[in-house]
Amino acid sequence: MPFKSKAQMRWMFAAERRGEVPKGTARRWARHTSNIKSLPEKKKASFLDTLTDQVDTTVQLAMRQLENEDTRKDVIETAIKGGILGGGINLLQGTSIPKGVLLGALLGASWGLASNMLQQ
């Protein structure tokens, strides 16, 4: 696999020295990298990376909030409603229903959590 940035390359060699990565991995990646000099210093975060980070943050916040029984019930109820709504919208659009259910449930859970936090 080729390196995507110089920062990634530095991290890989340092991690190899610390024993976090099997020996030879960094050199193997370097051999697969066509032009190391032209690598950017840092790779711009993709939309998926940004979305994943935001979901992780939301999940951590949710886990703290879900310690309360009433909050748990509200969030689950809103997630179910969001999942049904998301599936219905995707059905009308002719796109993937499971994807709509998942996205709707995530948005519904986020909405339930946010509204519950605002009430406290």
N, CA, C and O atoms as a MOPAC input file, in Angstrom:
PM7 MOZYME 1SCF
protein

 N      0.84000 1    -1.16900 1     0.00000 1
 C      0.00000 1     0.00000 1     0.00000 1
 C      0.89400 1     1.24500 1     0.00000 1
 O      1.83500 1     1.31600 1     0.79000 1
 N      0.62700 1     2.20500 1    -0.85000 1
 C      1.47700 1     3.40300 1    -0.88300 1
 C      1.10400 1     4.40200 1     0.21800 1
 O     -0.03400 1     4.43800 1     0.68700 1
 N      2.08700 1     5.20800 1     0.61400 1
 C      1.83400 1     6.28000 1     1.57600 1
 C      0.99700 1     7.35300 1     0.90800 1
 O      1.10800 1     7.57900 1    -0.29700 1
 N      0.15500 1     8.01400 1     1.69500 1
 C     -0.68600 1     9.10000 1     1.19200 1
 C     -0.13500 1    10.46900 1     1.57500 1
 O     -0.50100 1    11.47600 1     0.97000 1
 N      0.75700 1    10.51200 1     2.59500 1
 C      1.33100 1    11.79200 1     3.02000 1
 C      2.66000 1    11.55100 1     3.73300 1
 O      2.96900 1    10.43500 1     4.15000 1
 N      3.43800 1    12.63200 1     3.86000 1
 C      4.71400 1    12.54200 1     4.57200 1
 C      4.47800 1    12.30400 1     6.06200 1
 O      5.25300 1    11.59900 1     6.70900 1
 N      3.42300 1    12.88500 1     6.60200 1
 C      3.09700 1    12.67700 1     8.02000 1
 C      2.79800 1    11.19900 1     8.28500 1
 O      3.23200 1    10.64700 1     9.29500 1
 N      2.06400 1    10.56900 1     7.38300 1
 C      1.75400 1     9.15900 1     7.53100 1
 C      3.04200 1     8.33100 1     7.46500 1
 O      3.20900 1     7.37100 1     8.21800 1
 N      3.93500 1     8.70400 1     6.57500 1
 C      5.19000 1     7.97700 1     6.42100 1
 C      6.03800 1     8.09400 1     7.69700 1
 O      6.59600 1     7.10200 1     8.16700 1
 N      6.13100 1     9.31800 1     8.25600 1
 C      6.90100 1     9.49200 1     9.49400 1
 C      6.29500 1     8.66400 1    10.62400 1
 O      7.01200 1     8.01600 1    11.38700 1
 N      4.96300 1     8.69500 1    10.72100 1
 C      4.30300 1     7.93700 1    11.77800 1
 C      4.59300 1     6.44300 1    11.63100 1
 O      4.86500 1     5.75900 1    12.61800 1
 N      4.53500 1     5.94400 1    10.40700 1
 C      4.72700 1     4.51200 1    10.16400 1
 C      6.13300 1     4.07000 1    10.57500 1
 O      6.29500 1     3.04600 1    11.23700 1
 N      7.15500 1     4.84700 1    10.18000 1
 C      8.52600 1     4.47700 1    10.55200 1
 C      8.71700 1     4.55200 1    12.06700 1
 O      9.38200 1     3.69400 1    12.64700 1
 N      8.13900 1     5.57300 1    12.71400 1
 C      8.25300 1     5.70000 1    14.17100 1
 C      7.50800 1     4.56200 1    14.87200 1
 O      8.00900 1     4.00400 1    15.84900 1
 N      6.32700 1     4.21800 1    14.38600 1
 C      5.55400 1     3.12600 1    14.98000 1
 C      6.28300 1     1.79800 1    14.81400 1
 O      6.21100 1     0.92900 1    15.68300 1
 N      6.97800 1     1.64800 1    13.70500 1
 C      7.74900 1     0.41900 1    13.48300 1
 C      8.88800 1     0.32600 1    14.49800 1
 O      9.15800 1    -0.74100 1    15.04900 1
 N      9.55300 1     1.46200 1    14.73600 1
 C     10.63700 1     1.47400 1    15.72700 1
 C     10.10700 1     1.16000 1    17.13500 1
 O     10.78300 1     0.50000 1    17.92400 1
 N      8.89300 1     1.63900 1    17.44000 1
 C      8.30700 1     1.39400 1    18.76200 1
 C      7.75300 1    -0.02400 1    18.88800 1
 O      7.39900 1    -0.45300 1    19.98600 1
 N      7.67500 1    -0.75000 1    17.78200 1
 C      7.15800 1    -2.10900 1    17.80900 1
 C      5.64700 1    -2.20200 1    17.65000 1
 O      5.06800 1    -3.26500 1    17.87900 1
 N      4.99300 1    -1.09600 1    17.25900 1
 C      3.54100 1    -1.08500 1    17.07900 1
 C      3.13200 1    -1.64700 1    15.72400 1
 O      1.98500 1    -2.04400 1    15.52100 1
 N      4.08600 1    -1.67300 1    14.80500 1
 C      3.84600 1    -2.14600 1    13.43800 1
 C      4.91000 1    -3.19700 1    13.14300 1
 O      6.06000 1    -3.01900 1    13.54300 1
 N      4.56700 1    -4.28300 1    12.45800 1
 C      5.57200 1    -5.31400 1    12.15000 1
 C      6.75800 1    -4.74000 1    11.37200 1
 O      6.59300 1    -3.87000 1    10.51600 1
 N      7.94100 1    -5.23800 1    11.68200 1
 C      9.16100 1    -4.76600 1    11.00000 1
 C      9.05400 1    -4.99800 1     9.49900 1
 O      8.57200 1    -6.04000 1     9.05300 1
 N      9.50600 1    -4.02000 1     8.73000 1
 C      9.49500 1    -4.11300 1     7.28400 1
 C      8.25200 1    -3.51000 1     6.64200 1
 O      8.21200 1    -3.32400 1     5.42500 1
 N      7.24100 1    -3.20400 1     7.44400 1
 C      6.00200 1    -2.65800 1     6.89200 1
 C      6.23800 1    -1.28900 1     6.26400 1
 O      5.79100 1    -1.03100 1     5.14600 1
 N      6.93700 1    -0.41200 1     6.97900 1
 C      7.17200 1     0.94400 1     6.47300 1
 C      7.98000 1     0.91400 1     5.16900 1
 O      7.66400 1     1.64800 1     4.23200 1
 N      8.99700 1     0.08900 1     5.10300 1
 C      9.80000 1     0.00500 1     3.86800 1
 C      8.97300 1    -0.56100 1     2.72100 1
 O      9.09600 1    -0.11300 1     1.58200 1
 N      8.13600 1    -1.54000 1     3.02100 1
 C      7.28400 1    -2.11500 1     1.97700 1
 C      6.32600 1    -1.04400 1     1.43800 1
 O      6.12100 1    -0.95200 1     0.22800 1
 N      5.74600 1    -0.24200 1     2.32300 1
 C      4.86400 1     0.83300 1     1.87800 1
 C      5.64500 1     1.86800 1     1.06900 1
 O      5.14500 1     2.39500 1     0.07500 1
 N      6.86900 1     2.15400 1     1.50200 1
 C      7.69500 1     3.13500 1     0.77800 1
 C      7.99900 1     2.63700 1    -0.63500 1
 O      8.00800 1     3.42900 1    -1.57700 1
 N      8.24700 1     1.33900 1    -0.79400 1
 C      8.50800 1     0.79000 1    -2.13200 1
 C      7.28600 1     0.92100 1    -3.03600 1
 O      7.42900 1     1.07000 1    -4.24900 1
 N      6.08200 1     0.86600 1    -2.45600 1
 C      4.85400 1     0.98700 1    -3.24000 1
 C      4.47200 1     2.44100 1    -3.53000 1
 O      3.54800 1     2.69900 1    -4.30100 1
 N      5.18100 1     3.38300 1    -2.91700 1
 C      4.90000 1     4.80500 1    -3.13600 1
 C      5.71000 1     5.27100 1    -4.33000 1
 O      6.93800 1     5.17900 1    -4.33000 1
 N      5.01800 1     5.77600 1    -5.35700 1
 C      5.69500 1     6.11400 1    -6.61400 1
 C      6.66500 1     7.28500 1    -6.47500 1
 O      7.78700 1     7.19300 1    -6.97400 1
 N      6.28400 1     8.37500 1    -5.82300 1
 C      7.15700 1     9.53700 1    -5.72100 1
 C      7.02200 1    10.14100 1    -4.32100 1
 O      6.11300 1    10.92900 1    -4.06000 1
 N      7.92300 1     9.76900 1    -3.44100 1
 C      7.85100 1    10.22100 1    -2.05300 1
 C      8.02000 1    11.73100 1    -1.95300 1
 O      7.39700 1    12.36700 1    -1.10300 1
 N      8.85400 1    12.31300 1    -2.81200 1
 C      9.08800 1    13.75700 1    -2.75400 1
 C      7.83000 1    14.56300 1    -3.06400 1
 O      7.68500 1    15.68900 1    -2.59000 1
 N      6.92500 1    14.00000 1    -3.85000 1
 C      5.72600 1    14.74900 1    -4.23800 1
 C      4.54500 1    14.54400 1    -3.27600 1
 O      3.46400 1    15.09200 1    -3.49200 1
 N      4.75800 1    13.75500 1    -2.21900 1
 C      3.67400 1    13.53600 1    -1.25300 1
 C      3.32500 1    14.84400 1    -0.54000 1
 O      4.21700 1    15.63900 1    -0.24400 1
 N      2.05000 1    15.07300 1    -0.26500 1
 C      1.69000 1    16.25200 1     0.52700 1
 C      2.14700 1    16.06100 1     1.97300 1
 O      2.32900 1    14.93000 1     2.42300 1
 N      2.33000 1    17.15500 1     2.69400 1
 C      2.72400 1    17.06200 1     4.09700 1
 C      1.65000 1    16.31000 1     4.88600 1
 O      1.94700 1    15.40200 1     5.66300 1
 N      0.40200 1    16.70900 1     4.66700 1
 C     -0.72200 1    16.01900 1     5.29200 1
 C     -1.81200 1    15.83200 1     4.25500 1
 O     -2.00300 1    16.67300 1     3.37600 1
 N     -2.52300 1    14.72200 1     4.36600 1
 C     -3.63500 1    14.44300 1     3.46200 1
 C     -4.87900 1    15.13900 1     3.99400 1
 O     -5.15700 1    15.08800 1     5.19200 1
 N     -5.61900 1    15.78000 1     3.12000 1
 C     -6.87600 1    16.39700 1     3.54200 1
 C     -7.84000 1    15.30000 1     3.96200 1
 O     -7.89900 1    14.23600 1     3.34500 1
 N     -8.59500 1    15.57200 1     5.01900 1
 C     -9.58000 1    14.59900 1     5.49200 1
 C    -10.69500 1    14.47400 1     4.46700 1
 O    -11.19500 1    15.47500 1     3.95500 1
 N    -11.07500 1    13.25500 1     4.17300 1
 C    -12.17800 1    13.02700 1     3.24300 1
 C    -13.49800 1    13.27100 1     3.96600 1
 O    -13.53700 1    13.37000 1     5.19200 1
 N    -14.55400 1    13.36400 1     3.20800 1
 C    -15.88100 1    13.54600 1     3.79600 1
 C    -16.19700 1    12.39500 1     4.73600 1
 O    -16.75500 1    12.60200 1     5.81400 1
 N    -15.83900 1    11.17700 1     4.32700 1
 C    -16.11000 1    10.00000 1     5.15100 1
 C    -15.33200 1    10.05200 1     6.46600 1
 O    -15.86800 1     9.69400 1     7.51500 1
 N    -14.06400 1    10.49900 1     6.41900 1
 C    -13.27200 1    10.63200 1     7.63900 1
 C    -13.92000 1    11.62500 1     8.60200 1
 O    -14.03300 1    11.36900 1     9.80100 1
 N    -14.33900 1    12.75900 1     8.05300 1
 C    -14.97300 1    13.79100 1     8.86800 1
 C    -16.27000 1    13.28000 1     9.47000 1
 O    -16.54100 1    13.49500 1    10.65100 1
 N    -17.07200 1    12.60300 1     8.65600 1
 C    -18.33700 1    12.05400 1     9.13100 1
 C    -18.10600 1    11.01500 1    10.21800 1
 O    -18.82400 1    10.98800 1    11.21800 1
 N    -17.11000 1    10.16200 1    10.02800 1
 C    -16.78400 1     9.13700 1    11.02100 1
 C    -16.37100 1     9.77300 1    12.34200 1
 O    -16.78900 1     9.32000 1    13.40800 1
 N    -15.55100 1    10.82400 1    12.27800 1
 C    -15.14300 1    11.52300 1    13.49800 1
 C    -16.34200 1    12.11500 1    14.22400 1
 O    -16.42900 1    12.04600 1    15.45000 1
 N    -17.27100 1    12.70000 1    13.46200 1
 C    -18.45000 1    13.29500 1    14.07000 1
 C    -19.34300 1    12.23000 1    14.70300 1
 O    -19.90000 1    12.43800 1    15.78100 1
 N    -19.47500 1    11.09500 1    14.02900 1
 C    -20.28000 1     9.99500 1    14.58300 1
 C    -19.64100 1     9.47700 1    15.86500 1
 O    -20.33900 1     9.21300 1    16.84300 1
 N    -18.31100 1     9.33000 1    15.86600 1
 C    -17.61200 1     8.85900 1    17.06600 1
 C    -17.85300 1     9.80600 1    18.24300 1
 O    -18.11500 1     9.36500 1    19.36200 1
 N    -17.76400 1    11.10300 1    17.97900 1
 C    -17.99400 1    12.09300 1    19.02600 1
 C    -19.42400 1    12.00300 1    19.54000 1
 O    -19.66100 1    12.05900 1    20.74600 1
 N    -20.37300 1    11.86500 1    18.62300 1
 C    -21.78100 1    11.75700 1    19.00700 1
 C    -22.02800 1    10.51100 1    19.83600 1
 O    -22.77600 1    10.55200 1    20.81300 1
 N    -21.40800 1     9.40300 1    19.45500 1
 C    -21.58100 1     8.14500 1    20.19500 1
 C    -21.02500 1     8.28000 1    21.61300 1
 O    -21.64700 1     7.81700 1    22.56900 1
 N    -19.86600 1     8.90600 1    21.75200 1
 C    -19.29100 1     9.09300 1    23.08300 1
 C    -20.20900 1     9.94100 1    23.95400 1
 O    -20.43200 1     9.63200 1    25.12400 1
 N    -20.73500 1    11.00400 1    23.37500 1
 C    -21.66900 1    11.86200 1    24.09800 1
 C    -22.93400 1    11.08800 1    24.44700 1
 O    -23.46300 1    11.20600 1    25.55200 1
 N    -23.40700 1    10.30300 1    23.50200 1
 C    -24.62500 1     9.52000 1    23.71600 1
 C    -24.44200 1     8.51700 1    24.84500 1
 O    -25.34500 1     8.33200 1    25.66100 1
 N    -23.30400 1     7.88000 1    24.90200 1
 C    -23.07300 1     6.87500 1    25.93600 1
 C    -23.15800 1     7.50200 1    27.33400 1
 O    -23.65000 1     6.87600 1    28.27300 1
 N    -22.67900 1     8.73000 1    27.46100 1
 C    -22.78300 1     9.40300 1    28.76100 1
 C    -24.23100 1     9.74000 1    29.08400 1
 O    -24.68000 1     9.58700 1    30.21900 1
 N    -24.96300 1    10.20700 1    28.05700 1
 C    -26.34700 1    10.60900 1    28.26700 1
 C    -27.26700 1     9.41000 1    28.50400 1
 O    -28.26200 1     9.51900 1    29.22100 1
 N    -26.93300 1     8.27100 1    27.90300 1
 C    -27.81600 1     7.10900 1    27.98200 1
 C    -27.76800 1     6.39400 1    29.32100 1
 O    -28.43600 1     5.37700 1    29.50400 1
 N    -26.98700 1     6.91200 1    30.25600 1
 C    -26.97900 1     6.32700 1    31.59200 1
 C    -28.31600 1     6.56700 1    32.28600 1
 O    -28.67000 1     5.84800 1    33.22100 1
 N    -29.05500 1     7.57200 1    31.83200 1
 C    -30.36400 1     7.89900 1    32.39100 1
 C    -31.43900 1     7.08400 1    31.66100 1
 O    -31.49400 1     7.09200 1    30.43100 1
 N    -32.29100 1     6.38400 1    32.41500 1
 C    -33.32600 1     5.50200 1    31.82900 1
 C    -34.29800 1     6.25500 1    30.94200 1
 O    -34.63600 1     5.77900 1    29.85800 1
 N    -34.76400 1     7.43800 1    31.38500 1
 C    -35.71200 1     8.21400 1    30.58700 1
 C    -35.08700 1     8.66900 1    29.27200 1
 O    -35.73700 1     8.64900 1    28.22700 1
 N    -33.83200 1     9.07600 1    29.33200 1
 C    -33.12900 1     9.49400 1    28.11800 1
 C    -33.02600 1     8.33400 1    27.14800 1
 O    -33.22100 1     8.50900 1    25.94500 1
 N    -32.71800 1     7.13500 1    27.66600 1
 C    -32.59600 1     5.94800 1    26.82100 1
 C    -33.88400 1     5.69400 1    26.05800 1
 O    -33.85500 1     5.44300 1    24.85300 1
 N    -35.00900 1     5.75900 1    26.74900 1
 C    -36.30700 1     5.50500 1    26.11600 1
 C    -36.59500 1     6.54200 1    25.03100 1
 O    -37.04000 1     6.19300 1    23.93700 1
 N    -36.34000 1     7.82100 1    25.33400 1
 C    -36.58500 1     8.89400 1    24.35400 1
 C    -35.73600 1     8.71100 1    23.10700 1
 O    -36.22800 1     8.85500 1    21.98700 1
 N    -34.46900 1     8.39500 1    23.30000 1
 C    -33.54800 1     8.26200 1    22.16800 1
 C    -33.92200 1     7.05800 1    21.31500 1
 O    -33.91400 1     7.14600 1    20.08800 1
 N    -34.24600 1     5.94700 1    21.94100 1
 C    -34.62500 1     4.75200 1    21.18000 1
 C    -35.90400 1     5.00800 1    20.39100 1
 O    -36.00400 1     4.62700 1    19.22400 1
 N    -36.87600 1     5.64900 1    21.02300 1
 C    -38.13100 1     5.96200 1    20.33900 1
 C    -37.88800 1     6.87700 1    19.13500 1
 O    -38.44300 1     6.65300 1    18.05900 1
 N    -37.06300 1     7.90100 1    19.32000 1
 C    -36.77900 1     8.82900 1    18.22700 1
 C    -35.97100 1     8.14500 1    17.12500 1
 O    -36.16100 1     8.43400 1    15.94400 1
 N    -35.07500 1     7.24700 1    17.50800 1
 C    -34.28300 1     6.51700 1    16.51300 1
 C    -35.18200 1     5.62800 1    15.66100 1
 O    -35.00600 1     5.53900 1    14.44600 1
 N    -36.14000 1     4.97500 1    16.30000 1
 C    -37.06600 1     4.11600 1    15.55000 1
 C    -37.89500 1     4.94400 1    14.58100 1
 O    -38.06300 1     4.57300 1    13.42000 1
 N    -38.41600 1     6.08100 1    15.06900 1
 C    -39.18200 1     6.96700 1    14.18900 1
 C    -38.32100 1     7.46200 1    13.02800 1
 O    -38.77400 1     7.50500 1    11.88400 1
 N    -37.08000 1     7.83500 1    13.33100 1
 C    -36.16900 1     8.30500 1    12.27900 1
 C    -35.86300 1     7.21400 1    11.27400 1
 O    -35.77900 1     7.47900 1    10.07500 1
 N    -35.69400 1     5.97600 1    11.75700 1
 C    -35.42900 1     4.85400 1    10.86000 1
 C    -36.59100 1     4.59400 1     9.92600 1
 O    -36.40100 1     4.36600 1     8.73100 1
 N    -37.80000 1     4.62900 1    10.47400 1
 C    -38.99600 1     4.41500 1     9.64200 1
 C    -39.12600 1     5.53900 1     8.62000 1
 O    -39.39800 1     5.28800 1     7.44600 1
 N    -38.93100 1     6.77700 1     9.06600 1
 C    -39.01700 1     7.92800 1     8.16400 1
 C    -37.94700 1     7.85000 1     7.07600 1
 O    -38.23600 1     8.07900 1     5.90200 1
 N    -36.70800 1     7.52700 1     7.46600 1
 C    -35.61000 1     7.41900 1     6.49100 1
 C    -35.85600 1     6.33300 1     5.46600 1
 O    -35.59400 1     6.52600 1     4.27900 1
 N    -36.36200 1     5.18000 1     5.91600 1
 C    -36.69200 1     4.09600 1     4.98400 1
 C    -37.79200 1     4.50000 1     4.03000 1
 O    -37.73500 1     4.18900 1     2.84000 1
 N    -38.81100 1     5.20300 1     4.55400 1
 C    -39.91400 1     5.65900 1     3.71500 1
 C    -39.46800 1     6.66200 1     2.66700 1
 O    -39.88200 1     6.59200 1     1.51000 1
 N    -38.62900 1     7.58800 1     3.07700 1
 C    -38.12400 1     8.58700 1     2.11800 1
 C    -37.32200 1     7.90500 1     1.01600 1
 O    -37.49500 1     8.21900 1    -0.16200 1
 N    -36.45100 1     6.97900 1     1.38900 1
 C    -35.65500 1     6.28600 1     0.37600 1
 C    -36.52000 1     5.40400 1    -0.51400 1
 O    -36.21200 1     5.23100 1    -1.69300 1
 N    -37.58800 1     4.84900 1     0.02600 1
 C    -38.51500 1     4.05800 1    -0.77300 1
 C    -39.16200 1     4.95400 1    -1.83200 1
 O    -39.27500 1     4.56900 1    -2.99500 1
 N    -39.58400 1     6.15100 1    -1.41700 1
 C    -40.19700 1     7.09800 1    -2.35900 1
 C    -39.20600 1     7.54900 1    -3.42800 1
 O    -39.57600 1     7.76900 1    -4.58100 1
 N    -37.94900 1     7.68300 1    -3.03100 1
 C    -36.92000 1     8.11800 1    -3.97300 1
 C    -36.41800 1     6.97500 1    -4.84500 1
 O    -35.72500 1     7.20500 1    -5.83500 1
 N    -36.76200 1     5.76000 1    -4.48400 1
 C    -36.31200 1     4.60100 1    -5.24600 1
 C    -34.87300 1     4.22800 1    -4.96800 1
 O    -34.22900 1     3.57900 1    -5.79200 1
 N    -34.35800 1     4.63000 1    -3.81300 1
 C    -32.97800 1     4.28700 1    -3.45500 1
 C    -32.98600 1     3.22600 1    -2.35800 1
 O    -34.04100 1     2.70500 1    -1.99600 1
 N    -31.83200 1     2.91700 1    -1.84500 1
 C    -31.65000 1     1.82700 1    -0.88700 1
 C    -32.43400 1     2.04700 1     0.40600 1
 O    -32.17500 1     2.99600 1     1.14600 1
 N    -33.38400 1     1.16800 1     0.66400 1
 C    -34.20300 1     1.28200 1     1.87200 1
 C    -33.36700 1     1.01700 1     3.13400 1
 O    -33.47000 1     1.78800 1     4.08900 1
 N    -32.53400 1    -0.05600 1     3.17700 1
 C    -31.74700 1    -0.26900 1     4.40100 1
 C    -30.83900 1     0.91600 1     4.72700 1
 O    -30.67000 1     1.27100 1     5.89300 1
 N    -30.26600 1     1.51500 1     3.71200 1
 C    -29.39900 1     2.67100 1     3.93700 1
 C    -30.21600 1     3.81900 1     4.52800 1
 O    -29.75600 1     4.51000 1     5.43700 1
 N    -31.42500 1     4.01800 1     4.01300 1
 C    -32.29700 1     5.06400 1     4.53700 1
 C    -32.70500 1     4.80900 1     5.96800 1
 O    -32.77700 1     5.73500 1     6.77600 1
 N    -32.97400 1     3.54100 1     6.29000 1
 C    -33.35400 1     3.18500 1     7.65700 1
 C    -32.19200 1     3.48100 1     8.60100 1
 O    -32.38600 1     4.05300 1     9.67400 1
 N    -30.97900 1     3.08700 1     8.19500 1
 C    -29.80500 1     3.31700 1     9.03500 1
 C    -29.55700 1     4.80200 1     9.23600 1
 O    -29.39100 1     5.25800 1    10.36700 1
 N    -29.53300 1     5.55600 1     8.15100 1
 C    -29.29600 1     6.99700 1     8.26900 1
 C    -30.40400 1     7.67200 1     9.05900 1
 O    -30.13900 1     8.54400 1     9.88600 1
 N    -31.64300 1     7.27300 1     8.80800 1
 C    -32.76000 1     7.83900 1     9.55000 1
 C    -32.67100 1     7.54200 1    11.03500 1
 O    -32.95300 1     8.40400 1    11.86800 1
 N    -32.27600 1     6.31800 1    11.36300 1
 C    -32.14200 1     5.94400 1    12.77300 1
 C    -31.02900 1     6.74400 1    13.43800 1
 O    -31.18100 1     7.20300 1    14.57000 1
 N    -29.91000 1     6.91200 1    12.73500 1
 C    -28.80700 1     7.70500 1    13.29200 1
 C    -29.23100 1     9.14800 1    13.51500 1
 O    -28.96700 1     9.72900 1    14.56700 1
 N    -29.89200 1     9.72100 1    12.51000 1
 C    -30.34500 1    11.10500 1    12.65000 1
 C    -31.41100 1    11.21700 1    13.73700 1
 O    -31.41100 1    12.16900 1    14.51700 1
 N    -32.31800 1    10.24300 1    13.78400 1
 C    -33.35300 1    10.25600 1    14.81700 1
 C    -32.76000 1    10.16000 1    16.21400 1
 O    -33.17500 1    10.87700 1    17.12400 1
 N    -31.78700 1     9.27100 1    16.37700 1
 C    -31.13500 1     9.12700 1    17.68300 1
 C    -30.40400 1    10.40500 1    18.05000 1
 O    -30.44700 1    10.84400 1    19.19900 1
 N    -29.73800 1    10.99800 1    17.08000 1
 C    -29.02700 1    12.26200 1    17.33500 1
 C    -30.01000 1    13.35000 1    17.73600 1
 O    -29.76000 1    14.11700 1    18.66600 1
 N    -31.13600 1    13.41000 1    17.02200 1
 C    -32.14300 1    14.41200 1    17.33700 1
 C    -32.71100 1    14.17600 1    18.74100 1
 O    -32.87100 1    15.12300 1    19.51000 1
 N    -33.01200 1    12.92900 1    19.07200 1
 C    -33.53800 1    12.61700 1    20.39700 1
 C    -32.55900 1    12.98500 1    21.49500 1
 O    -32.95000 1    13.50200 1    22.54200 1
 N    -31.29800 1    12.71800 1    21.25300 1
 C    -30.25800 1    13.03600 1    22.22800 1
 C    -30.12800 1    14.54200 1    22.39100 1
 O    -30.05000 1    15.05800 1    23.50600 1
 N    -30.10500 1    15.24100 1    21.25200 1
 C    -29.93300 1    16.69600 1    21.30200 1
 C    -31.11600 1    17.35700 1    22.00200 1
 O    -30.92800 1    18.24400 1    22.83400 1
 N    -32.32600 1    16.93100 1    21.67200 1
 C    -33.50000 1    17.55100 1    22.29400 1
 C    -33.54000 1    17.24800 1    23.78400 1
 O    -33.96200 1    18.09000 1    24.57800 1
 N    -33.10300 1    16.04900 1    24.17100 1
 C    -33.06900 1    15.68400 1    25.58500 1
 C    -32.03800 1    16.51400 1    26.33200 1
 O    -32.28000 1    16.92800 1    27.46500 1
 N    -30.88600 1    16.76100 1    25.70600 1
 C    -29.84100 1    17.54500 1    26.35200 1
 C    -30.28500 1    18.99500 1    26.51400 1
 O    -29.95000 1    19.63600 1    27.51000 1
 N    -31.03100 1    19.51300 1    25.54800 1
 C    -31.49800 1    20.88700 1    25.64500 1
 C    -32.52800 1    21.05500 1    26.75900 1
 O    -32.64000 1    22.13100 1    27.34600 1
 N    -33.27800 1    19.99700 1    27.05100 1
 C    -34.28900 1    20.05400 1    28.10200 1
 C    -33.67700 1    20.03000 1    29.49200 1
 O    -34.30900 1    20.47400 1    30.45100 1
 N    -32.45500 1    19.51800 1    29.62100 1
 C    -31.82000 1    19.39500 1    30.94000 1
 C    -31.24300 1    20.69900 1    31.41100 1
 O    -30.67500 1    20.76500 1    32.50100 1

